[in-house]
Every structure is written in C-alpha cells, then in structure tokens.
C-alpha cells in the first residue's frame, strides 16, 4: 500500500516532466497527470502480470533468461499507455513510438522509485 502511495506521488511528476521534455506528449493539467498516473498504475497492477506472462511465453523466456526482463516491462507499459490515451481526452501521445519512449521513462523512474523504497 505504501509503495502505491509513493508511486501516486512520483508518477504524475514524471509524467508532467516527460510531457514538457518530449514534443509528442500532451498533458492538459496536473490533475490530468494524476488521473493518467492512477490509470497507468491500476492497469499496471492488473494487466502487467498477464501482459508479462504473454510476452514471456511469446519469446520463450529468453528476456528473463538473459536477465533483461526490463524490456517486457517497457512493452507492457507501452500497451498500458496506449489504453490510457484512449480513455482520457486530456492526455495525448503522437504515436506508438512516443508512447514507447514515455514507457521507457516511466519504467526507469518506477525502477528507481522501487529501489529507493525497498
């Protein structure tokens, strides 16, 4: 529970910073960033396990065997960002590749946040 609260505080800030730094991402306000961060967090919690399982089966576990499971996390975040983009009108990304770069930024920030918490 504590980890989720920390991510609820950190992820909107990361999303707003990424929107300011990257030209293909538009977030209307800080409240929109908070809502999108909650959507990404909820979908990540519920869908990330199943998406990671499908990706591990699709690549026969090679990414985890090579200890680069971070790539499957980025792919799962990209799909979740695409879903969040369809849900909210105040959050837009230019294309799939922009969402992929945003997923990389969010995955790195989530990894750093998790490393600090634990």
C-alpha positions in Angstrom: 0.0 0.0 0.0 2.8 2.4 0.9 4.5 1.7 -2.4 1.4 2.5 -4.3 1.0 5.9 -2.5 4.6 6.8 -3.3 4.1 5.9 -6.9 0.9 8.0 -6.8 3.0 11.0 -5.8 6.0 10.4 -8.0 4.4 9.2 -11.3 2.4 12.3 -12.1 5.5 14.4 -11.6 7.4 12.1 -14.0 4.5 12.3 -16.5 4.5 16.1 -16.4 8.2 16.3 -16.8 8.1 13.9 -19.7 5.3 16.0 -21.3 7.4 19.1 -21.0 10.6 17.5 -22.3 9.1 15.4 -25.2 7.3 17.1 -28.0 4.9 14.3 -28.8 3.2 14.1 -25.4 0.4 16.5 -24.2 -1.0 16.6 -20.7 -3.5 19.3 -20.1 -3.0 19.8 -16.3 -1.5 18.4 -13.2 -4.9 16.9 -12.3 -4.9 15.1 -15.7 -1.4 13.8 -15.0 -2.6 12.5 -11.6 -5.6 10.7 -13.2 -3.4 9.3 -16.0 -0.8 8.1 -13.4 -3.7 6.4 -11.5 -4.9 4.8 -14.7 -1.4 3.6 -15.6 -0.9 2.4 -12.0 -4.2 0.5 -11.9 -3.7 -1.1 -15.3 -0.1 -1.9 -14.5 -1.2 -3.6 -11.3 -4.0 -5.7 -13.0 -2.7 -6.1 -16.6 1.1 -6.1 -16.3 1.2 -9.6 -14.8 -0.8 -11.0 -17.7 1.0 -9.0 -20.3 4.3 -10.0 -18.9 3.2 -13.7 -18.9 2.1 -13.4 -22.5 5.4 -11.8 -23.5 7.5 -14.3 -21.7 5.6 -17.1 -23.4 5.9 -15.3 -26.8 9.7 -15.0 -26.5 10.1 -18.4 -24.7 11.5 -16.7 -21.6 14.6 -15.5 -23.4 14.5 -12.0 -22.0 14.2 -13.3 -18.4 16.9 -16.0 -19.1 19.2 -13.2 -20.3 18.2 -11.0 -17.2 16.7 -8.3 -19.4 13.1 -8.6 -18.3 13.0 -4.8 -18.2 12.2 -4.9 -21.9 8.9 -6.8 -21.3 8.1 -4.2 -18.6 8.6 -1.4 -21.2 6.4 -3.3 -23.7 3.7 -3.7 -21.1 3.9 0.0 -20.1 3.6 1.0 -23.8 0.4 -1.0 -24.2 -1.0 0.4 -21.0 -0.1 4.0 -22.1 -2.0 3.4 -25.4 -5.0 2.2 -23.4 -4.8 5.2 -21.1 -4.6 7.5 -24.1 -7.9 6.1 -25.4 -9.6 6.6 -22.0 -8.7 10.3 -21.4 -9.2 13.2 -23.8 -6.8 15.4 -21.9 -3.8 13.0 -22.5 -2.3 12.6 -26.0 0.7 11.0 -27.5 1.7 11.5 -31.1 2.2 7.8 -32.0 3.2 4.4 -30.7 6.9 5.3 -30.6 6.3 8.3 -28.5 4.4 6.1 -26.1 7.3 3.7 -26.1 9.7 6.4 -25.1 7.3 7.5 -22.4 7.1 3.9 -21.2 10.9 3.8 -21.0 11.0 6.9 -18.9 8.2 5.6 -16.6 9.8 2.2 -16.3 13.2 3.8 -15.3 11.5 6.1 -12.8 9.4 3.2 -11.4 12.6 1.1 -11.1 14.5 3.9 -9.3 11.5 4.6 -7.0 11.2 0.9 -6.1 14.9 0.7 -5.5 14.7 3.6 -3.1 11.6 2.3 -1.3 13.0 -1.2 -0.8 
